[in-house]
Amino acid sequence: MTTTITIRTDADTEHALEVLTHAGVSRSRAIREAVVQAATRRERAVQLRRAALRMPLGEPDGINVADELSRARGEEH
């Protein structure tokens, strides 16, 4: 099913369309491809975030980095 969508463009959008249609691609095709690519990138970003949140953090090593940095800075003075 195809649906017609009307968009309002601004200077940035017009420039982007000029770039995307430079090789003879129609504005309609360029917009369709851009929408699909944007959705694909967003879905991939969500997948990567979910995968990162599922990663095991491992066991704590017992080192308090803040204390170590504070101690090191104290020795510099």
C-alpha positions as CSV (number, residue, x, y, z in Angstrom):
1,M,0.0,0.0,0.0
2,T,1.4,3.4,-0.9
3,T,0.5,6.6,0.9
4,T,1.3,10.1,-0.2
5,I,3.1,12.2,2.5
6,T,3.6,15.9,2.2
7,I,6.6,17.5,4.0
8,R,7.6,21.1,4.5
9,T,11.2,21.6,3.7
10,D,13.6,24.2,5.0
11,A,17.1,25.2,3.7
12,D,18.8,22.2,5.4
13,T,16.3,19.7,4.0
14,E,16.6,21.2,0.5
15,H,20.4,20.9,0.7
16,A,20.1,17.3,1.9
17,L,17.7,16.5,-1.0
18,E,20.1,18.1,-3.5
19,V,22.9,15.9,-2.1
20,L,20.7,12.8,-2.2
21,T,19.3,13.4,-5.7
22,H,22.6,14.6,-7.3
23,A,23.1,11.3,-9.1
24,G,19.7,11.4,-10.7
25,V,17.7,9.8,-7.9
26,S,14.2,11.1,-7.6
27,R,13.2,13.2,-4.6
28,S,10.6,10.6,-3.7
29,R,13.0,7.7,-3.8
30,A,15.7,9.7,-1.9
31,I,13.2,10.5,0.9
32,R,12.0,6.8,1.0
33,E,15.5,5.5,1.3
34,A,16.5,8.1,3.9
35,V,13.4,7.2,6.1
36,V,14.2,3.5,5.8
37,Q,17.9,4.1,6.6
38,A,17.0,6.3,9.6
39,A,14.7,3.6,11.0
40,T,17.3,0.9,10.5
41,R,19.9,3.0,12.3
42,R,17.5,3.7,15.2
43,E,16.6,0.0,15.5
44,R,20.2,-1.0,15.5
45,A,21.1,1.6,18.2
46,V,18.3,0.1,20.4
47,Q,19.6,-3.4,19.9
48,L,23.2,-2.3,20.8
49,R,22.0,-0.5,23.9
50,R,20.0,-3.6,25.0
51,A,23.0,-5.8,24.3
52,A,25.2,-3.5,26.4
53,L,22.8,-3.6,29.3
54,R,22.8,-7.4,29.2
55,M,26.6,-7.6,29.3
56,P,27.9,-9.1,32.5
57,L,29.8,-6.6,34.5
58,G,32.2,-9.1,36.1
59,E,33.3,-9.3,39.6
60,P,34.4,-6.1,41.4
61,D,38.1,-5.9,41.8
62,G,38.1,-4.1,45.1
63,I,39.7,-1.0,43.8
64,N,38.0,2.3,44.5
65,V,39.1,4.4,41.6
66,A,37.9,7.7,43.2
67,D,40.1,7.0,46.2
68,E,43.1,6.0,44.1
69,L,42.8,9.2,42.0
70,S,42.4,11.3,45.2
71,R,45.5,9.7,46.7
72,A,47.5,10.2,43.5
73,R,46.5,13.9,43.3
74,G,47.4,14.4,46.9
75,E,50.9,13.0,46.2
76,E,51.4,15.5,43.3
77,H,51.3,18.5,45.6
